[in-house]
Amino acid sequence: MKRLLLLLLLAASTALAAPRVGTHPGYTRVVFDLPRPASARTPTSSTQVTGGRVTVRLSVPLAAARGRLSAPGVTGYTVAGQTVTVTLTPGGRKATATVLPPRSGQPARLVIDVPTGAGAAARSPAAPVRPAAVTRPAGTARPARPVVVLDAGHGGIDQGMRSRWVTEAEVTLDVARRVRDELRRHGVEVVMSRESNRHLSANKSTDLDLRSRLATNAKTTAFVSIHVNASTNPAAHGIETYYFGQPLAGQNRSLAVRENGGGSLGQELTRRAANNAQNLLGDLLAQAKVSFSRSLAQKVQSRLISATGALNRGVQTDAFYVIRNPTTAAVLIEIGFGSSPVEGPRLAQPAYRDRVATAIARAILDFVHAE
């Protein structure tokens, strides 16, 4: 327990200094949150790119920090007082930097964009990543678009939770399809882990691994796994959203075990995932992924509660196997309790599923626009 508390305190103390790293077609984005006291006014900055480094001098100081960055175009960073330096890969001579003002509860941010290929044509510094329109003039190049992986939980030989009202595999697939359609209407490219009632592998650990591996490339912006909760207590109800990490002290592990396959297999996969979570703080890129995942989880949870009026069971961390491998923001959503005599019948209704799906899609759109 003391070790876990120490790790949590360490994470909190380094969260400001460690940057978030996002990889996109044609460029890598490195984002430093600036101190909240500075958020009343947007800090100023000056930028210099020389000798394979981009150096930014801010009008506000940051906590001292340094570390490796394992993303295209960048190899490390150093923060010393009011100076932030990002080291570029050999041959790197270009980068843009700007300070974005605080908005929507976010602090001011220093955003550094590093071109990584021919797709990195001139962009306005730190322009938000926005989905391109689906239609475009004939003969023009296809613009880069956000890519989101939607994972409809369970399927095939594993139908997940069953109740008198719903079967998890059917609900998650229907909701995922509705999310897909809404995202595509806004120009987002969507990859589905399954398009029908099937499994990816008869071996559960392989099945979960194949799903998560769909988002282990530089093109994916987010990975969202959709599930339906269950309990032996018929009074249990509400919506909760998870991102990968160690569970909070005293948190019940039965959900992670069940979603990781149940029984002895679920316990073993949960143990492996928990060991992986224990090592997150030693990997700066993993820290950045956790930061992005937390942001996405908060947006999803907020949108879902607002749209459905369901009990807010909060944003939490746990060792779900399917969201341990993605190299981008990854969350797992429990959209309600199919075992509940209130939520079970709701989840059986197409109109309610549509509300849930629209809320998830809007949260994803908020997220891919944010940075």
Buried (B, 14 or more C-beta within 10 A) or exposed (E): EEEEEEBBEEBEEBBBBBBBBBBBBBBBBBBBBBBEEBBEEBBEBEBEBEEEBBBBBBBBBBBEBEBEBBBBBBBBBBBEEBEBBBBBBEEBEBBBBBBBEBEEEBBBBBBBBBBBEEEBEEBEBBEEBBBBEEEEEEEEEEBBBBBBBBBBBBBBEBBBBBBEBBBBBBBBBBBBBBBBEBBBEBBBBBBBBBEEBEBBBEEBBEBBBBBBBBBEEBBBBBBBBBBBBBBEEEEBBBBBBBBBBBBEEEEEBEBBBBBBBBEEBBBBBBBBBBEBBBEBBEBBBBBBBBBBBBBBBBBBBBBBBEBBEBBBBBBBBBBBBBBBBBBBBBBBBBBBBBBBEBBBBBBBEEEBBBBBBBBBBBBBBBBBEBB
